[in-house]
Amino acid sequence: MTGKVNGITVEEWKNRLECEKCYDLISELFDRIKKSRLNAYITLCEDEALKQAEKYDSGKVEGRLSGIPVAVKDCISTKGIRTTCGSKMLENYVPPFDAHVVERLKQEGAIIIGKTNMDEFAMGTTTETSYFGVVRNPYDEERVAGGSSGGSGACLGGGEAVLALGSDTGGSIRCPASFCGVVGLKPTYGLVSRYGLIPYANSLEQIGPMACCVRDVAVLLEVIAGKDERDSTNAGRGFKFENRYENHSFRIGIVKEMGGNEDVTGRFEEVAELIREMGYEVGEVSMSSFKYALAAYYIIATGEASSNLARYDGVRYGFALEELDSWTRYFSKVRALGFGDEVKRRIMLGTYALSAGYYGKYYLKALKVRTLVKRDFERAFSDFDLLISPTMPALPFKIGELTDPLTMYKMDVNTVPVNMAGIPAMSLPVGLVRGLPVGLQIMGNHFGEEKIISFALKVEERVKEAL
Amino acid sequence: MLTIDDVYKIAELAKIEITKEEAEKFQKELMSIVDYFNVLDEVKEDVEPTFHVLPLKNVFREDVPKEGLSREEVLANAKHKENGYFKGPKIVE
């Protein structure tokens, strides 16, 4: 397995299920989680998971994921299991319904083992903004696991789950996948229902699969993709991986504007060379709009966040004060005490960018840049099947290393254009530099998941041989 | 330029109470981020804005009544409730 520490694939898990009791395997998994320093989970579902395992052992569970332990990011609603979004605001919130993707997991017999740690309301690149503490990197516990789906990345890299769900608004699946040496895919906007995903920036975010190998990511995507009338932006189509492009002669474009420091670019160039050796055509493509993509992304995302997070009023759910007061005082106090600094910063930024007099200068301009980004991708995909770049511009940071918010935002430079255009992209582990994982970002055109996965399977195999 | 007063004004609009120390910290941080946003002033090309990336059409479903959540479920996460209703803060001082 590429850059694996303790990661477990579905195949490896199923092999063990052949000769061992599911109950024992799941118990062993919980033992490992409880001894772990990674802090990948906010809430464990031990009783329910063990009950499910017993049911599996008695032959009563069917489905494509039967007996497989799956971790769910804590911004995805789970009926009866608290869902915190990594925030004090939702510390005791218990959803009365399941997200669409959770319904699908259950229908396929998956064992949900817990809710994974994340940046507060998915706002961050390192999981350091979580109210429940930072997630540690399975390759080096003094470093971050990435964010915002840091718990989902770390639990896979650390062998504390076999499959995981994350969500990606500007790189939140791909960043932790890259930092934890696992595979993560942000699907095309609309392919996976967002019903039950606690929103941060609706027009940008998608739920997506994370796993220890490409094949497992494909299986989990097949399970969660599909029509759902409860999400008005759902594309109404499913996904079935058929490996139609197994022998396709891919034309691969390296995006000039997506780079990184020497640690990352060195490895990236070696991998690009490997891809050439595999007989694929590799060219370069320049995207002039990307210079503006990061600023435009943060304007759109914070603008959407400022209106989305207005729902936290301390009345219907979430953090509340003992005594009710006047509306303005109560509301403002609940939010002062319930939100962390990064969430406050983004709500305030969005409020500013959308306020009278600035709408045209910031928000509308950002939406125009989004058009330019989309066009740049369209142009690139007329010449290339897939585009590649380093997923992150640097190796996993030391915990506490990034203190300035803007410096942190700039770490999303390679991942945000993908969300701006709504295209799918994967982060694939391609080896280690100084003992730390590097991820290759593979981008496809809208609904081009089939191509991305076929190509990733080939690269995964080739990288493994070359290591 | 973003003054301390601007920061208080934004916090008031966002309904987040902030202390003097927070206002000073946020002023510095928001200033540097907004400065960075000004890179967009360089974009001269005038194109249609993209609100949404998918060319979605509105789809109507049959208007059939469905069971909603029970009153107990709806109120389960609320701290302040009375006689089966949410109890909110006073709107008028």
Interface residues (C-beta under 8 A of the other chain):
Chain A: N92 Y93 V94 P96 F97 Y189 G190 S203 E229 S232 T233 A235 G236 K291 Y292 A295 A296 Y298 I299 S306 A310 D313 G314 V315 R316 Y317 G318 A320 L324 D325 S326 W327 T328 R329 Y330 F331 S332 K333 R335 A336 F339 K344 R345 I347 M348 L349 T351 Y352 A353 S355 K361 Y362 L364 K365 A366 L367 K368 V369 R370 T371 L372 K374 R375 D404 P405 L406 Y409 A421 G422 H446
Chain B: L2 D6 V7 I10 A11 E12 L13 A14 K15 I16 E17 I18 E22 F26 E29 L30 S32 I33 V34 Y36 F37 V39 L40 D41 E42 V43 E45 D46 V47 E48 P49 T50 F51 H52 V53 L54 L56 V59 R61 L69 E73 V74 A76 N77 A78 K79 H80 F86 K87 G88 P89 K90 I91 E93
